[in-house]
C-alpha cells in the first residue's frame, strides 16, 4: 500500500512517512498542497493523510482536487488545532471515522489507514 502524508509541518510529515515505511508501507510526504498535487500526478496512492488547515490549499479543497486526478484514492484528515469547535467542524465535514487530532499516535494512524481501505 502507498500512503501520501501532506502537512505543512515538515518534521511531522517526514517523520510520519518514515514511521510508516519502518512498518512495511510505502510512504511519501509533501508540505504544500501544490507539492501533493504534483506527486499525485506522478504516482498512484492508496491513501492520502491531509492536514485540514494548510496555507493556500487546505485539506478539504486538496481532497477534491486530488480525487479528480486519482478517483479511487481514500483520505484521512489531521488537525493540530485541537479545540472542541475545530474537532466538531472537522467531524461534520469529513466524518469522525476519517478525522485524527494531533499529536498523533502512529498505531492509531495505521489502524485508520486499514479501516479506510476496508482491511
N, C-alpha and C positions, 0 to 999 in steps of 0.2 A: 504494500500500500504506500502511496506517495502523498505526503502532507505538506501544505504550504502554511507557514506561520507568518502573519502580517501584523506588525505592531511598530509604532513609531519609536518605541524604546528599543534601540539596537541591542543592548545587552540581554534584555528579556527574550527578544525574538531569536537571537542566535543561540542562547542557552537552551530554550525550549526545543529548537530544531536539533541541537546536539544531543540532548537527553532522549529525544525520540529515536535518533539514529543509534544510540547506545542500546536501545531496546529493540533493535532489528527493523525499524521502519526507515523508509527513505523520506527525508525531510529537507526542505529548503526554507529560507526566510527572506522577507522583504521588509523594509522600513517605511515605504511610502505606497500609497495606492497605485501610483504610476508604475513603480517597480513591480508590484504584484501583477498588474495587467500585462506588463511585458513578459514576465515569467509564465503567465497563463497562456500566452500565445506561443511560447516556445516549448512547453512541457505539459503533459497531462497530469492532473492532480485528482486524487480521490476526495480529499477533504481540505478545505481552507479554514484556518482558525484566524478570525479577523477581530482586531481591536475595534470596538464601536466608535470611539472618539479619536480621530486622527486628523491632522491638518489637511486641508484641501478636499480629500475624498474620505469620508467616514465609512465605517464598516458596512452599514446598510446599503448605501449607494454603491460601494465597491462590489458587494454581493451581486447586485442587479447587473452590473457591467460584466462581472466575471461569468455569470450564468449565460450571458449572450455568447461568450467565447466557448465555454465548456458547459453545456446544459446539464450534464449528469453529475457535476461536482456537488458535493454536500458541504454544509457550512456549520461552524460553531462560532460563537461570539464571546469576546472578552471585554471586560472593562475594569479600569483601575479607579474609577470614580464611584466608590463603594457606598454612596448614600442609599438609603431605602428608596428614595424617589427615583434615582437613576436605575436601581435594580428593577423596580416596578415598571419603569418606562421600557427598559430593555426586554423584560419578560413579555410585556404587551406586544412589542414589536416583533420579536423572534421566537417567543415561546420559551418557557423555563427549561425545557429539556435541551435547548441549544445554547444556553447562556451560562457563562462561567465568570466569577469575580476574581480579581487579583487581590492578594497574592494567590497564585495558582498551584495546586498540588498536581504533580506530574501524573500520579496514578489516576486521579480524577479525570484529567485530560485524556489519558489513554482509554479509560472506560467510556467517556463520552464519544471519542472517535469511533470505538467499536459499536456503540449504540447507534450513532448516526448512520453507520454503514450497515446496520442490521445484522451484526455478527455477534 
